[in-house]
């Protein structure tokens, strides 16, 4: 019986990982973001060559993902997104939309 429960647990976990959503955002200044949304984080591949995984954090509207000191923040709502960076929250990826 325990092995059946373990098998069901593994199957559920595998299905949850398969449920990740991938989106490609085209941004201003010929920049782009490839985003792989998990259940509680997002994996980003930026057109400048950087890759990062950011955990989801509290947001008033849309989805917000940030590193621990919030020096990099990825915002997503519907088919739009943007990234802010640094203490002055400079928008480094702006006007990003999916097709």
Secondary structure, DSSP 8 states (H G I E B T S, - for coil): -HHHHHHHHHHHHHHHHHT-EEEEEE-GGG-EEEEEE-SSEEEEEETTS-EEEEEEE--SSSEEEE-TTSSEEEEEETTEEEEEETTTTEEEEEEEE--
